[in-house]
Amino acid sequence: MNNQKYIILDRDGVINIDSPNYIKSADEWNAIPKSLEAIKKLTENEYQVIIISNQSGLGRGIISYNDFIQINLKMLKQINRIGGSVLAILYCPSLPIDDSVNRKPGIGMFSEITERLNISLKECYSIGDSPRDIEASLSSKCKPLGLRTGNGKDIENNFKYDIPMFNDLSDAVDYVIKNDKNN
């Protein structure tokens, strides 16, 4: 098994400001304050950052693949500019009605990461802002952390989750760095 440290992040509502109308272009993509610096801090602490994101706007035809690429390029450029790094971005274009194993709360994208990188997710933190992120993390045996940004109120209002909650990605990353026994 691989001894590298990995962390899984959702994108919309965790790294960038989410929209109920989808983030459809690079112009609409705006980082949540301190989120890019949090990714830089992860990079400085030798974490490999993996972004796993449902993107049903693609499947609905609301977002073109070209715009999706431009959105991610804008995000990666801003992360790289301040000294952060992202190892991989996985996404699922399926609609909720498609019943795809890859769409969170399904674990397909998590399973793909374990196979591609030959890693176990038992010691891997996964940070999200919605119940489906938490469900996928739990089902994948990750250590889930919830954020109050984005749809975080849906996690807190669902009393079945007994997980640490944080105001934003920066606070969650500080917790990970302090509490990760792989450090």
N, C-alpha and C positions, 0 to 999 in steps of 0.2 A: 504494500500500500504506500501511497504517496504521503510524505510528512509535511508538505506545504500547508499553510493556513489559508482557508477559503472562507468567503462570506458571500451570501446571496442577498441581493437587494431587489425589491420591486422597483419599477421606474416611476410611473405616474402616481403622485401623492407621497412619494418617498424622496425622490431626487428632484423632481420638478412639480410645479403647481399643476394640479389635475383640473380637468374640466368635464362637466357632465356632457358637453358637446364634443368631446374628444380633442386631443391635441393633433391638429390636422396639417400643420406646417411648421417649419423651423421658426418662423416668426412668432408662433403661438407658444413655443417651448420656452419656459422661464424657470430657472432653478429656484428651489426653495432656499431662502437665506441659510447660509452655513452648510448646505448639503454638499457642495463641491469641496469645501474645505474638509468636511468629514471623510470624503473619499480619499483626499490627499493624506489625511491622517492614517487611514487604513493602509494606504500604499507605503507610507513611511514606516509602519509597523509590520511590514512584510506580509500583508494579506493580499490574496488574489481575489479581486472583486468580480463577481458574476452577477449580471442583471438578468432576471427572469420576469417576463412581462406578458400578460394577456393583452392582445391588440386586436380586439374584434372589429375595430374601425376599418381594418384592412379587409376582413371578411365581409363586412357590410358594404364595402365600396366607398366609404366615407373618406378614407385616407388612401392615397395612391402609394404604391411601393416606393416610387421615387421620393415622395415627400417623407415617407417613413425613414428612408435612408438619410435624407437631409436632416431630419430631426435628430437622429442618433449621431450623425457626424457633428452637428452643432454641440450636442452634449459632450461627446468625446473630446472635441477640440477645447472646450472650456475646462474640462477635467484635466486634460494633458497640460494646458497652459499654466495651471497653478501647481503642477507637479504630481497629480494623481494619475492612476492607471486603472483600466478596466480590462480584464482578461477575456471576457466573452459576454455577448448579449444573445439570449435566447428569447424567442417570442412565439406566441400562438395566435394565429389570425382567426381561429374558430369562434363561432358564435356560441352563446350559452346553450342554445337548443341543439347544437351539434353533438353534445355529449362526448367531446374529445377528451381522451386521457391526458393530452398535453395542456389543456386549458385548466388553470388553477380554478377550483381546488384539486383537480387531478394532479398526479405526480409525474407525468411523462417528461416534462422538461427537467425536473430534478433527477429522474432516473437517467436521462441522457447525460447529464453532467457527471454522475457517478461512473457511468460506463466510459465516457470519453477521457476522463481524467484519472480513472482508477482510484477513486477516493470513497471513503465512507463519510456520510453526512452526520454521523452521531455527534461529532464535536464541532460541527459547522453551524454558525449562527445564520438565521434567515430573518430579514427585516421587511415587514410589510405594513400596509395601512388599511387592509380590509380583511374581513373574516375568511375570504377564500385564500388569501396569502397565508394566514395562520393555519387553516385546515391543510393546505399543501405542505407546509413546514412540518406540522405534526405527523402527517401521514408518511413523510419522507424521513422521519426520525431526526430532523434538524432541531436546533434550539431556537424556537421562534421568539421574536421581539416585535412588539407592536408600536406604531407611531400614532400620535394624535393628529398629525397632519393628514391631508387627504380625507379618507373615509374612516379615520381612526375611531370616531365616535361609535361606529357600527361594531367595532371590536369591544369597546368598553360597555356598550349597552347589551352585549350578548354575554351573559354571566357564565357561560360554559367555559370560557377561556380564562385560565389562571396563568397568565404570562406577564412578564414585565412590560410596562407601557412607558413611553417616553414622549416628550414634547416634540422632538424632531430627530432627524438622523444624527445630528451632531451629539445630542445627549446619548443616543443609543450606542454610537461608536465609542464614546468615552466609557460607557459601561462594558462594552465588549473588550476593549483594551485592558481595562482594570481587572475583569473577571475571567478572562480566557485562560484556562489552565495550560494552553499550548504556548503561552508567552514566556 
